[in-house]
Structure formats: C-alpha cells, structure tokens
Amino acid sequence: MVLFRFRMKKLFTRSILISTLLIASIGCAGPGPSPEQQAREADQQKEAERQQKEFRKSLPTVANPGQGW
C-alpha cells in the first residue's frame, strides 16, 4: 500500500512537471515581431516622443515647480 502511494505520487509529480514544461515550451516557441514591425514600432515611439516634447514646449512655464498647489 505504501509503495503504491509512493508510485502514484511520483507519477503525479512527473505528469505535472511534464505538463508545465510542455506549456512553457509552447508559449516560448511563438515567433517574435518581424524586423519591419520592430522598425515601425521604433519609428512610432520616436514620433510619440517628438510630439510629447513639442506639447511640453507649448505649455506655459510654472512659477514654482514642485511646490504643489
């Protein structure tokens, strides 16, 4: 009886481990973004930063920055 429990516990542990490894390998096997997509995203990021910089320049200056209300 004790040997049976040990074998079942060992089988259960192995099946959990194999399932986890299988799920992890499937999740990591997905292809990454293409070089074109990476370049497009980098361009979009630069454009967003440029627009944000222009917007900040258009704001009026603050008399006491960091002083709160």
N, CA, C and O atoms as a Tinker XYZ file with bonds, in Angstrom:
   276  protein
     1  N      0.827000   -1.192000    0.000000    73     2
     2  CA     0.000000    0.000000    0.000000    64     1     3
     3  C      0.875000    1.261000    0.000000    63     2     4     5
     4  O      0.596000    2.200000   -0.745000    81     3
     5  N      1.904000    1.291000    0.807000    73     3     6
     6  CA     2.797000    2.443000    0.871000    64     5     7
     7  C      3.537000    2.602000   -0.449000    63     6     8     9
     8  O      3.723000    3.721000   -0.927000    81     7
     9  N      3.958000    1.490000   -1.039000    73     7    10
    10  CA     4.661000    1.530000   -2.317000    64     9    11
    11  C      3.740000    2.071000   -3.413000    63    10    12    13
    12  O      4.175000    2.832000   -4.277000    81    11
    13  N      2.485000    1.681000   -3.372000    73    11    14
    14  CA     1.513000    2.161000   -4.353000    64    13    15
    15  C      1.339000    3.685000   -4.250000    63    14    16    17
    16  O      1.309000    4.380000   -5.266000    81    15
    17  N      1.226000    4.189000   -3.034000    73    15    18
    18  CA     1.079000    5.627000   -2.831000    64    17    19
    19  C      2.310000    6.382000   -3.329000    63    18    20    21
    20  O      2.194000    7.444000   -3.942000    81    19
    21  N      3.481000    5.823000   -3.059000    73    19    22
    22  CA     4.725000    6.450000   -3.493000    64    21    23
    23  C      4.764000    6.523000   -5.023000    63    22    24    25
    24  O      5.128000    7.551000   -5.593000    81    23
    25  N      4.385000    5.419000   -5.682000    73    23    26
    26  CA     4.403000    5.402000   -7.148000    64    25    27
    27  C      3.377000    6.373000   -7.722000    63    26    28    29
    28  O      3.652000    7.039000   -8.720000    81    27
    29  N      2.223000    6.461000   -7.119000    73    27    30
    30  CA     1.193000    7.378000   -7.599000    64    29    31
    31  C      1.643000    8.838000   -7.415000    63    30    32    33
    32  O      1.429000    9.688000   -8.280000    81    31
    33  N      2.266000    9.093000   -6.271000    73    31    34
    34  CA     2.749000   10.446000   -6.013000    64    33    35
    35  C      3.849000   10.811000   -7.015000    63    34    36    37
    36  O      3.888000   11.934000   -7.518000    81    35
    37  N      4.728000    9.870000   -7.298000    73    35    38
    38  CA     5.805000   10.082000   -8.246000    64    37    39
    39  C      5.237000   10.296000   -9.655000    63    38    40    41
    40  O      5.705000   11.170000  -10.384000    81    39
    41  N      4.244000    9.511000  -10.035000    73    39    42
    42  CA     3.604000    9.655000  -11.331000    64    41    43
    43  C      2.905000   11.012000  -11.448000    63    42    44    45
    44  O      3.002000   11.681000  -12.477000    81    43
    45  N      2.214000   11.402000  -10.405000    73    43    46
    46  CA     1.529000   12.691000  -10.389000    64    45    47
    47  C      2.529000   13.839000  -10.529000    63    46    48    49
    48  O      2.300000   14.771000  -11.300000    81    47
    49  N      3.619000   13.776000   -9.799000    73    47    50
    50  CA     4.641000   14.821000   -9.854000    64    49    51
    51  C      5.249000   14.911000  -11.251000    63    50    52    53
    52  O      5.443000   16.005000  -11.782000    81    51
    53  N      5.546000   13.761000  -11.840000    73    51    54
    54  CA     6.108000   13.765000  -13.192000    64    53    55
    55  C      5.118000   14.326000  -14.208000    63    54    56    57
    56  O      5.505000   15.077000  -15.103000    81    55
    57  N      3.864000   13.971000  -14.074000    73    55    58
    58  CA     2.878000   14.464000  -15.042000    64    57    59
    59  C      2.713000   15.979000  -14.923000    63    58    60    61
    60  O      2.563000   16.662000  -15.936000    81    59
    61  N      2.740000   16.511000  -13.707000    73    59    62
    62  CA     2.666000   17.963000  -13.517000    64    61    63
    63  C      3.892000   18.639000  -14.120000    63    62    64    65
    64  O      3.773000   19.664000  -14.791000    81    63
    65  N      5.053000   18.072000  -13.885000    73    63    66
    66  CA     6.289000   18.640000  -14.412000    64    65    67
    67  C      6.285000   18.632000  -15.938000    63    66    68    69
    68  O      6.631000   19.634000  -16.564000    81    67
    69  N      5.902000   17.524000  -16.530000    73    67    70
    70  CA     5.857000   17.421000  -17.990000    64    69    71
    71  C      4.839000   18.401000  -18.561000    63    70    72    73
    72  O      5.103000   19.041000  -19.579000    81    71
    73  N      3.679000   18.525000  -17.920000    73    71    74
    74  CA     2.661000   19.471000  -18.393000    64    73    75
    75  C      3.174000   20.901000  -18.342000    63    74    76    77
    76  O      2.965000   21.675000  -19.277000    81    75
    77  N      3.837000   21.248000  -17.263000    73    75    78
    78  CA     4.382000   22.596000  -17.113000    64    77    79
    79  C      5.433000   22.883000  -18.178000    63    78    80    81
    80  O      5.425000   23.955000  -18.782000    81    79
    81  N      6.325000   21.950000  -18.410000    73    79    82
    82  CA     7.361000   22.137000  -19.415000    64    81    83
    83  C      6.764000   22.239000  -20.813000    63    82    84    85
    84  O      7.232000   23.031000  -21.631000    81    83
    85  N      5.750000   21.457000  -21.089000    73    83    86
    86  CA     5.100000   21.498000  -22.394000    64    85    87
    87  C      4.432000   22.850000  -22.624000    63    86    88    89
    88  O      4.567000   23.437000  -23.697000    81    87
    89  N      3.724000   23.336000  -21.635000    73    87    90
    90  CA     3.053000   24.638000  -21.759000    64    89    91
    91  C      4.087000   25.749000  -21.916000    63    90    92    93
    92  O      3.901000   26.657000  -22.726000    81    91
    93  N      5.163000   25.686000  -21.155000    73    91    94
    94  CA     6.201000   26.714000  -21.234000    64    93    95
    95  C      6.875000   26.696000  -22.606000    63    94    96    97
    96  O      7.146000   27.753000  -23.175000    81    95
    97  N      7.144000   25.512000  -23.135000    73    95    98
    98  CA     7.814000   25.437000  -24.434000    64    97    99
    99  C      6.907000   25.926000  -25.552000    63    98   100   101
   100  O      7.385000   26.539000  -26.506000    81    99
   101  N      5.618000   25.670000  -25.453000    73    99   102
   102  CA     4.683000   26.153000  -26.464000    64   101   103
   103  C      4.582000   27.679000  -26.390000    63   102   104   105
   104  O      4.530000   28.353000  -27.419000    81   103
   105  N      4.555000   28.210000  -25.188000    73   103   106
   106  CA     4.462000   29.662000  -25.018000    64   105   107
   107  C      5.696000   30.388000  -25.507000    63   106   108   109
   108  O      5.588000   31.501000  -26.023000    81   107
   109  N      6.850000   29.797000  -25.362000    73   107   110
   110  CA     8.102000   30.444000  -25.763000    64   109   111
   111  C      8.415000   30.230000  -27.239000    63   110   112   113
   112  O      9.295000   30.898000  -27.782000    81   111
   113  N      7.724000   29.329000  -27.884000    73   111   114
   114  CA     8.042000   28.985000  -29.259000    64   113   115
   115  C      7.432000   29.953000  -30.265000    63   114   116   117
   116  O      7.725000   29.867000  -31.458000    81   115
   117  N      6.594000   30.868000  -29.804000    73   115   118
   118  CA     5.949000   31.803000  -30.721000    64   117   119
   119  C      6.963000   32.720000  -31.370000    63   118   120   121
   120  O      7.932000   33.134000  -30.733000    81   119
   121  N      6.742000   33.038000  -32.642000    73   119   122
   122  CA     7.684000   33.923000  -33.329000    64   121   123
   123  C      7.583000   35.343000  -32.798000    63   122   124   125
   124  O      6.505000   35.805000  -32.425000    81   123
   125  N      8.700000   36.019000  -32.770000    73   123   126
   126  CA     8.722000   37.404000  -32.325000    64   125   127
   127  C      8.297000   38.322000  -33.452000    63   126   128   129
   128  O      8.011000   37.861000  -34.557000    81   127
   129  N      8.253000   39.614000  -33.185000    73   127   130
   130  CA     7.867000   40.553000  -34.234000    64   129   131
   131  C      8.912000   40.584000  -35.349000    63   130   132   133
   132  O     10.106000   40.404000  -35.112000    81   131
   133  N      8.439000   40.812000  -36.549000    73   131   134
   134  CA     9.340000   40.866000  -37.704000    64   133   135
   135  C     10.219000   42.117000  -37.611000    63   134   136   137
   136  O      9.879000   43.062000  -36.898000    81   135
   137  N     11.332000   42.125000  -38.317000    73   135   138
   138  CA    12.193000   43.323000  -38.301000    64   137   139
   139  C     11.456000   44.568000  -38.787000    63   138   140   141
   140  O     11.679000   45.668000  -38.280000    81   139
   141  N     10.572000   44.388000  -39.778000    73   139   142
   142  CA     9.797000   45.532000  -40.275000    64   141   143
   143  C      8.890000   46.079000  -39.176000    63   142   144   145
   144  O      8.760000   47.291000  -39.005000    81   143
   145  N      8.272000   45.172000  -38.444000    73   143   146
   146  CA     7.382000   45.607000  -37.367000    64   145   147
   147  C      8.174000   46.287000  -36.257000    63   146   148   149
   148  O      7.724000   47.282000  -35.689000    81   147
   149  N      9.343000   45.758000  -35.950000    73   147   150
   150  CA    10.184000   46.379000  -34.928000    64   149   151
   151  C     10.584000   47.790000  -35.342000    63   150   152   153
   152  O     10.563000   48.710000  -34.524000    81   151
   153  N     10.951000   47.962000  -36.618000    73   151   154
   154  CA    11.343000   49.283000  -37.113000    64   153   155
   155  C     10.153000   50.233000  -37.073000    63   154   156   157
   156  O     10.296000   51.399000  -36.708000    81   155
   157  N      8.978000   49.734000  -37.450000    73   155   158
   158  CA     7.770000   50.566000  -37.441000    64   157   159
   159  C      7.434000   51.012000  -36.019000    63   158   160   161
   160  O      7.082000   52.169000  -35.792000    81   159
   161  N      7.544000   50.087000  -35.065000    73   159   162
   162  CA     7.263000   50.434000  -33.665000    64   161   163
   163  C      8.276000   51.435000  -33.125000    63   162   164   165
   164  O      7.919000   52.331000  -32.360000    81   163
   165  N      9.536000   51.287000  -33.521000    73   163   166
   166  CA    10.564000   52.238000  -33.084000    64   165   167
   167  C     10.278000   53.624000  -33.651000    63   166   168   169
   168  O     10.435000   54.629000  -32.957000    81   167
   169  N      9.855000   53.676000  -34.923000    73   167   170
   170  CA     9.506000   54.963000  -35.527000    64   169   171
   171  C      8.311000   55.596000  -34.828000    63   170   172   173
   172  O      8.292000   56.804000  -34.589000    81   171
   173  N      7.323000   54.788000  -34.504000    73   171   174
   174  CA     6.145000   55.299000  -33.803000    64   173   175
   175  C      6.516000   55.834000  -32.429000    63   174   176   177
   176  O      5.998000   56.862000  -31.992000    81   175
   177  N      7.416000   55.132000  -31.751000    73   175   178
   178  CA     7.868000   55.575000  -30.427000    64   177   179
   179  C      8.588000   56.921000  -30.528000    63   178   180   181
   180  O      8.352000   57.822000  -29.723000    81   179
   181  N      9.461000   57.046000  -31.517000    73   179   182
   182  CA    10.188000   58.311000  -31.714000    64   181   183
   183  C      9.223000   59.452000  -32.032000    63   182   184   185
   184  O      9.368000   60.562000  -31.518000    81   183
   185  N      8.237000   59.168000  -32.883000    73   183   186
   186  CA     7.251000   60.194000  -33.240000    64   185   187
   187  C      6.437000   60.617000  -32.018000    63   186   188   189
   188  O      6.171000   61.803000  -31.825000    81   187
   189  N      6.048000   59.659000  -31.205000    73   187   190
   190  CA     5.283000   59.977000  -29.993000    64   189   191
   191  C      6.114000   60.827000  -29.036000    63   190   192   193
   192  O      5.600000   61.770000  -28.434000    81   191
   193  N      7.391000   60.496000  -28.898000    73   191   194
   194  CA     8.267000   61.279000  -28.032000    64   193   195
   195  C      8.445000   62.699000  -28.578000    63   194   196   197
   196  O      8.476000   63.660000  -27.810000    81   195
   197  N      8.562000   62.830000  -29.904000    73   195   198
   198  CA     8.706000   64.147000  -30.526000    64   197   199
   199  C      7.453000   64.996000  -30.285000    63   198   200   201
   200  O      7.545000   66.176000  -29.947000    81   199
   201  N      6.275000   64.371000  -30.466000    73   199   202
   202  CA     5.028000   65.099000  -30.246000    64   201   203
   203  C      4.882000   65.521000  -28.784000    63   202   204   205
   204  O      4.411000   66.619000  -28.487000    81   203
   205  N      5.286000   64.646000  -27.891000    73   203   206
   206  CA     5.201000   64.969000  -26.461000    64   205   207
   207  C      6.136000   66.130000  -26.117000    63   206   208   209
   208  O      5.789000   67.002000  -25.320000    81   207
   209  N      7.317000   66.131000  -26.723000    73   207   210
   210  CA     8.277000   67.206000  -26.491000    64   209   211
   211  C      7.723000   68.542000  -26.994000    63   210   212   213
   212  O      7.850000   69.567000  -26.324000    81   211
   213  N      7.110000   68.520000  -28.177000    73   211   214
   214  CA     6.516000   69.740000  -28.720000    64   213   215
   215  C      5.374000   70.237000  -27.837000    63   214   216   217
   216  O      5.232000   71.437000  -27.606000    81   215
   217  N      4.571000   69.309000  -27.352000    73   215   218
   218  CA     3.451000   69.688000  -26.483000    64   217   219
   219  C      3.956000   70.345000  -25.206000    63   218   220   221
   220  O      3.411000   71.354000  -24.759000    81   219
   221  N      5.001000   69.764000  -24.622000    73   219   222
   222  CA     5.549000   70.337000  -23.387000    64   221   223
   223  C      6.109000   71.732000  -23.618000    63   222   224   225
   224  O      6.019000   72.592000  -22.742000    81   223
   225  N      6.693000   71.962000  -24.807000    73   223   226
   226  CA     7.222000   73.289000  -25.119000    64   225   227
   227  C      6.097000   74.312000  -25.205000    63   226   228   229
   228  O      6.291000   75.483000  -24.879000    81   227
   229  N      4.915000   73.868000  -25.646000    73   227   230
   230  CA     3.801000   74.796000  -25.824000    64   229   231
   231  C      3.122000   75.164000  -24.504000    63   230   232   233
   232  O      2.333000   76.108000  -24.471000    81   231
   233  N      3.404000   74.452000  -23.428000    73   231   234
   234  CA     2.788000   74.741000  -22.139000    64   233   235
   235  C      3.408000   75.986000  -21.512000    63   234   236   237
   236  O      4.595000   76.250000  -21.707000    81   235
   237  N      2.622000   76.750000  -20.766000    73   235   238
   238  CA     3.198000   77.928000  -20.093000    64   237   239
   239  C      4.145000   77.482000  -18.968000    63   238   240   241
   240  O      4.003000   76.392000  -18.413000    81   239
   241  N      5.078000   78.321000  -18.657000    73   239   242
   242  CA     6.032000   77.982000  -17.587000    64   241   243
   243  C      5.334000   78.050000  -16.233000    63   242   244   245
   244  O      4.343000   78.761000  -16.067000    81   243
   245  N      5.856000   77.312000  -15.286000    73   243   246
   246  CA     5.294000   77.255000  -13.945000    64   245   247
   247  C      6.154000   78.117000  -13.032000    63   246   248   249
   248  O      7.382000   78.034000  -13.084000    81   247
   249  N      5.526000   78.948000  -12.192000    73   247   250
   250  CA     6.257000   79.870000  -11.327000    64   249   251
   251  C      7.112000   79.143000  -10.302000    63   250   252   253
   252  O      8.303000   79.428000  -10.176000    81   251
   253  N      6.518000   78.206000   -9.566000    73   251   254
   254  CA     7.236000   77.466000   -8.528000    64   253   255
   255  C      7.082000   75.960000   -8.783000    63   254   256   257
   256  O      6.237000   75.315000   -8.162000    81   255
   257  N      7.871000   75.411000   -9.667000    73   255   258
   258  CA     7.716000   73.979000   -9.961000    64   257   259
   259  C      8.019000   73.124000   -8.726000    63   258   260   261
   260  O      8.965000   73.390000   -7.985000    81   259
   261  N      7.214000   72.118000   -8.531000    73   259   262
   262  CA     7.428000   71.203000   -7.405000    64   261   263
   263  C      6.859000   71.692000   -6.094000    63   262   264   265
   264  O      7.010000   71.014000   -5.079000    81   263
   265  N      6.207000   72.845000   -6.074000    73   263   266
   266  CA     5.667000   73.387000   -4.833000    64   265   267
   267  C      4.230000   72.942000   -4.566000    63   266   268   269
   268  O      3.680000   73.221000   -3.501000    81   267
   269  N      3.632000   72.260000   -5.518000    73   267   270
   270  CA     2.246000   71.821000   -5.333000    64   269   271
   271  C      1.280000   72.948000   -5.602000    63   270   272   273
   272  O      1.596000   73.863000   -6.364000    81   271
   273  N      0.104000   72.904000   -4.991000    73   271   274
   274  CA    -0.928000   73.911000   -5.240000    64   273   275
   275  C     -0.590000   75.097000   -4.419000    63   274   276
   276  O     -1.311000   76.094000   -4.449000    81   275
